[in-house]
Amino acid sequence: MSLSKQQRSQFADEGFLALPTLLTSAAIEEVRALLDPVFARFAELPASVARDLADGQASSPFARSAEVERPTLIEHRLRATEAFATCQALAQSITGRATRYAFDHAIYKAPYNDSATPWHQDHAYTGHHRLLHTVHFWIPLQPATIENGCMHFIPRSHVGGLVQHCLAANGHVRAAAVSTDVQAVACPLPLGGVTIHSPLTLHYTGPNRTDAVRRAWILHFGPWGRLAKLHPSILYDRIAARWHGGKRTA
């Protein structure tokens, strides 16, 4: 699995790419068959992994925008799916290095839901400045439309580095100031379509204004995988911060 020369150039220049036919319908159904039961018991999951992005309340059976962090740790068979393998192989092709699982989460937006996922850069969640060249996949589990909350990106926003973010009430982050009226690009997708983006690309998903749940699974892969916090430069920065923070001043 690899990108064409034109796709590689577009991804490098724009910071994102929409792939309308990456996965088969059977691959999507395989993921849905595993994720739907996880969300069916959303109210029973611990607040550390389950929250309502709409209002920050965890473990609500009536969540408008239900999120489960690292569902692969709850339903291990997700890591054996065709979708997981295809995305990991594509990430390896893009980075030119062996890639490992770094993170995943899933979001199920309820019907007639006025809750959008705010503009942000995924790198704002890491807590460090070192960019570890992860590749992020957004996999809708049904056709993604503007009406049900498809992905929107700001082209070339990844070249300017990390922008200022503020903490939202639900524990997530949002970009402090984004001008998107003209720049934003919506990426509707048919079933089996996927978007990929850089951790520095500003992105957003709108409200779900349809009568069906909008399901999406998000996967991150990178050379360091879940061991990113052990990267030498990140360890050095943390040690230096603690050292200077603990030093007495006259």
RODO-2510 file (C-alpha; in nm, 4 decimals, decimal comma):
residues 250
     n   res          X          Y          Z
     1     m     0,0000     0,0000     0,0000
     2     s     0,1526     0,3327    -0,1070
     3     l     0,0618     0,6767    -0,2376
     4     s     0,1203     0,7937    -0,5918
     5     k     0,3838     1,0577    -0,6561
     6     q     0,1095     1,3180    -0,6954
     7     q    -0,0571     1,2127    -0,3690
     8     r     0,2733     1,2260    -0,1829
     9     s     0,3354     1,5761    -0,3126
    10     q    -0,0142     1,6887    -0,2158
    11     f     0,0160     1,5417     0,1330
    12     a     0,3531     1,7098     0,1887
    13     d     0,2317     2,0455     0,0547
    14     e    -0,1206     2,0587     0,1996
    15     g    -0,0771     1,8578     0,5193
    16     f    -0,3738     1,6306     0,4488
    17     l    -0,5127     1,3980     0,1866
    18     a    -0,8541     1,2440     0,1166
    19     l    -0,8504     0,8867    -0,0149
    20     p    -1,2020     0,7936    -0,1346
    21     t    -1,1387     0,4210    -0,1896
    22     l    -0,8770     0,3068     0,0606
    23     l    -1,0874     0,0444     0,2398
    24     t    -1,3439    -0,2123     0,1331
    25     s    -1,6988    -0,2120     0,2654
    26     a    -1,6174    -0,5429     0,4349
    27     a    -1,3246    -0,3780     0,6176
    28     i    -1,5551    -0,1029     0,7446
    29     e    -1,8183    -0,3526     0,8561
    30     e    -1,5503    -0,5501     1,0433
    31     v    -1,4610    -0,2394     1,2453
    32     r    -1,8243    -0,1447     1,3094
    33     a    -1,9014    -0,4955     1,4341
    34     l    -1,6313    -0,4520     1,6992
    35     l    -1,6811    -0,0858     1,7904
    36     d    -2,0605    -0,0791     1,8126
    37     p    -2,0676    -0,3139     2,1165
    38     v    -1,8057    -0,0954     2,2886
    39     f    -2,0283     0,2097     2,2514
    40     a    -2,3356     0,0063     2,3482
    41     r    -2,1847    -0,0155     2,6982
    42     f    -2,0522     0,3409     2,6955
    43     a    -2,2206     0,4225     3,0277
    44     e    -2,0302     0,1376     3,1948
    45     l    -1,6852     0,2484     3,0782
    46     p    -1,4569     0,4395     3,3192
    47     a    -1,4483     0,8175     3,2882
    48     s    -1,0778     0,7957     3,2078
    49     v    -1,1590     0,6562     2,8628
    50     a    -1,5201     0,7622     2,7956
    51     r    -1,6587     1,1150     2,7731
    52     d    -1,9186     1,3226     2,5970
    53     l    -1,7326     1,5744     2,3835
    54     a    -2,0458     1,7867     2,3716
    55     d    -2,0453     1,8739     2,7417
    56     g    -1,7589     1,6924     2,9079
    57     q    -1,9749     1,4546     3,1119
    58     a    -1,8306     1,1046     3,1098
    59     s    -2,0157     0,7750     3,0844
    60     s    -2,3552     0,9116     2,9875
    61     p    -2,5913     0,6782     2,8017
    62     f    -2,7313     0,9870     2,6265
    63     a    -2,3998     1,1296     2,5058
    64     r    -2,4396     1,3612     2,2091
    65     s    -2,0794     1,3152     2,1011
    66     a    -1,9510     0,9997     2,2667
    67     e    -1,5739     0,9426     2,2599
    68     v    -1,3814     0,6341     2,3679
    69     e    -1,0039     0,6672     2,3979
    70     r    -0,7863     0,3731     2,2930
    71     p    -1,0722     0,1351     2,2103
    72     t    -0,8063    -0,1105     2,0894
    73     l    -0,7218    -0,1678     2,4557
    74     i    -1,0866    -0,2520     2,5252
    75     e    -1,1522    -0,4553     2,2101
    76     h    -0,8173    -0,6094     2,1153
    77     r    -0,9490    -0,7575     1,7904
    78     l    -0,9523    -0,4071     1,6403
    79     r    -0,5755    -0,4358     1,5976
    80     a    -0,6237    -0,7457     1,3825
    81     t    -0,8629    -0,5774     1,1388
    82     e    -0,7983    -0,5125     0,7721
    83     a    -0,8429    -0,1391     0,8322
    84     f    -0,5733    -0,1317     1,1015
    85     a    -0,3253    -0,3232     0,8855
    86     t    -0,3950    -0,1131     0,5757
    87     c    -0,3455     0,2157     0,7591
    88     q    -0,0292     0,0976     0,9315
    89     a     0,1190    -0,0140     0,6000
    90     l     0,0322     0,3194     0,4395
    91     a     0,1859     0,5104     0,7311
    92     q     0,5049     0,3103     0,6867
    93     s     0,5093     0,3935     0,3163
    94     i     0,4647     0,7656     0,3914
    95     t     0,7319     0,7869     0,6613
    96     g     0,9739     0,5474     0,4939
    97     r     1,0293     0,3813     0,8302
    98     a     0,8756     0,1016     1,0332
    99     t     0,5708     0,2418     1,2087
   100     r     0,3983     0,1376     1,5290
   101     y     0,0617     0,2030     1,6825
   102     a     0,0701     0,5307     1,8757
   103     f    -0,2910     0,6104     1,9649
   104     d    -0,6529     0,5582     1,8646
   105     h    -0,9935     0,6843     1,9633
   106     a    -1,3457     0,6625     1,8283
   107     i    -1,6248     0,9195     1,8224
   108     y    -1,9933     0,8446     1,7735
   109     k    -2,1945     1,1642     1,7163
   110     a    -2,5630     1,1218     1,7915
   111     p    -2,8346     1,2174     1,5388
   112     y    -2,9489     1,5795     1,5210
   113     n    -2,6433     1,6783     1,7197
   114     d    -2,5338     2,0422     1,7269
   115     s    -2,1914     1,9617     1,8742
   116     a    -1,8886     2,0222     1,6515
   117     t    -1,5351     1,9058     1,7282
   118     p    -1,3406     2,2337     1,7468
   119     w    -1,0457     2,3345     1,5318
   120     h    -0,7204     2,1930     1,6689
   121     q    -0,3859     2,0347     1,5908
   122     d    -0,3361     1,6841     1,7269
   123     h     0,0188     1,7713     1,8305
   124     a    -0,1244     2,0061     2,0951
   125     y    -0,2171     1,6966     2,2987
   126     t     0,1369     1,5604     2,3257
   127     g     0,2694     1,8079     2,5826
   128     h     0,6058     1,8415     2,4081
   129     h     0,7527     2,0301     2,1136
   130     r     0,9300     1,7422     1,9411
   131     l     0,7492     1,6364     1,6240
   132     l     0,7728     1,2587     1,5845
   133     h     0,6341     1,2359     1,2304
   134     t     0,3192     1,0422     1,3079
   135     v     0,0526     0,9886     1,0410
   136     h    -0,3102     1,0250     1,1474
   137     f    -0,6045     0,8459     0,9842
   138     w    -0,9712     0,9435     1,0157
   139     i    -1,1933     0,6503     0,9163
   140     p    -1,5680     0,7182     0,8889
   141     l    -1,7747     0,4031     0,9356
   142     q    -2,0451     0,5238     0,6952
   143     p    -2,0381     0,7798     0,4132
   144     a    -1,9112     1,1105     0,5546
   145     t    -2,0961     1,4210     0,4478
   146     i    -2,0980     1,7860     0,5434
   147     e    -2,4383     1,7239     0,7027
   148     n    -2,3190     1,4437     0,9338
   149     g    -1,9803     1,5921     1,0267
   150     c    -1,7064     1,5119     0,7772
   151     m    -1,3496     1,6328     0,8233
   152     h    -1,2436     1,9878     0,7338
   153     f    -0,8800     2,0934     0,7002
   154     i    -0,6896     2,4177     0,6600
   155     p    -0,4374     2,3564     0,3804
   156     r    -0,0722     2,4251     0,4620
   157     s    -0,1514     2,4951     0,8279
   158     h     0,1106     2,2332     0,9218
   159     v     0,4010     2,4446     0,7955
   160     g     0,3603     2,7157     1,0588
   161     g     0,4252     2,4925     1,3581
   162     l     0,2121     2,4575     1,6694
   163     v    -0,0361     2,7383     1,7260
   164     q    -0,1715     2,8460     2,0634
   165     h    -0,4462     2,6247     2,2043
   166     c    -0,6771     2,6621     2,5014
   167     l    -0,8304     2,3885     2,7141
   168     a    -1,1979     2,3129     2,6543
   169     a    -1,4408     2,2181     2,9315
   170     n    -1,4373     1,8515     2,8258
   171     g    -1,0608     1,8195     2,8676
   172     h    -0,9877     1,8571     2,4980
   173     v    -0,8087     2,1451     2,3293
   174     r    -0,9116     2,3994     2,0721
   175     a    -0,7037     2,6373     1,8663
   176     a    -0,7221     2,9793     2,0303
   177     a    -0,7755     3,1742     1,7069
   178     v    -0,8424     3,0282     1,3615
   179     s    -0,9506     3,2155     1,0506
   180     t    -1,1289     2,9538     0,8428
   181     d    -1,3989     3,1311     0,6426
   182     v    -1,2156     3,1030     0,3116
   183     q    -0,9334     2,8572     0,3801
   184     a    -1,1143     2,5523     0,5150
   185     v    -1,1589     2,2517     0,2850
   186     a    -1,4382     2,0019     0,3532
   187     c    -1,3651     1,6356     0,2755
   188     p    -1,6856     1,4348     0,2266
   189     l    -1,6149     1,0672     0,1616
   190     p    -1,7986     0,7600     0,0359
   191     l    -1,8016     0,4394     0,2387
   192     g    -1,4436     0,3119     0,2520
   193     g    -1,2905     0,6567     0,2191
   194     v    -1,0292     0,7809     0,4658
   195     t    -0,8499     1,1089     0,5327
   196     i    -0,4879     1,1288     0,6467
   197     h    -0,3203     1,4294     0,8021
   198     s    -0,0125     1,5593     0,9778
   199     p    -0,0239     1,6110     1,3557
   200     l     0,0234     1,9842     1,2852
   201     t    -0,2616     2,0216     1,0358
   202     l    -0,5570     2,2199     1,1725
   203     h    -0,8787     2,0208     1,1383
   204     y    -1,2408     2,0182     1,2520
   205     t    -1,5556     1,8091     1,2178
   206     g    -1,8975     1,9705     1,2127
   207     p    -2,2200     1,8775     1,3890
   208     n    -2,4229     1,5744     1,2882
   209     r    -2,7517     1,7100     1,1548
   210     t    -2,8772     1,3792     1,0135
   211     d    -3,1042     1,1107     1,1612
   212     a    -2,8247     0,8499     1,1937
   213     v    -2,5218     0,8170     1,4229
   214     r    -2,1999     0,9415     1,2652
   215     r    -1,9285     0,6917     1,3523
   216     a    -1,5543     0,7489     1,3108
   217     w    -1,2392     0,5634     1,4172
   218     i    -0,9136     0,7586     1,4373
   219     l    -0,5730     0,5885     1,4225
   220     h    -0,2225     0,7315     1,4745
   221     f     0,0945     0,5524     1,3641
   222     g     0,4563     0,6605     1,3916
   223     p     0,8158     0,5375     1,4167
   224     w     0,8127     0,5635     1,7979
   225     g     0,4609     0,4338     1,8525
   226     r     0,3509     0,4459     2,2151
   227     l     0,7130     0,4959     2,3269
   228     a     0,7211     0,8587     2,2101
   229     k     0,7707     0,9823     2,5679
   230     l     1,1007     0,7924     2,5742
   231     h     1,2451     0,9816     2,2785
   232     p     1,5869     1,1174     2,3950
   233     s     1,5065     1,4799     2,3140
   234     i     1,1736     1,4607     2,4989
   235     l     1,3375     1,3037     2,8039
   236     y     1,6084     1,5714     2,7954
   237     d     1,3515     1,8523     2,7796
   238     r     1,1576     1,7078     3,0735
   239     i     1,4675     1,6584     3,2851
   240     a     1,5866     2,0100     3,2038
   241     a     1,2459     2,1562     3,2901
   242     r     1,2424     1,9782     3,6267
   243     w     1,5993     2,0798     3,6999
   244     h     1,5426     2,4467     3,6269
   245     g     1,2040     2,4389     3,7943
   246     g     1,3559     2,3028     4,1128
   247     k     1,6587     2,5312     4,1263
   248     r     1,6598     2,7986     4,3897
   249     t     1,7055     3,1563     4,2793
   250     a     1,8631     3,4356     4,4840
***
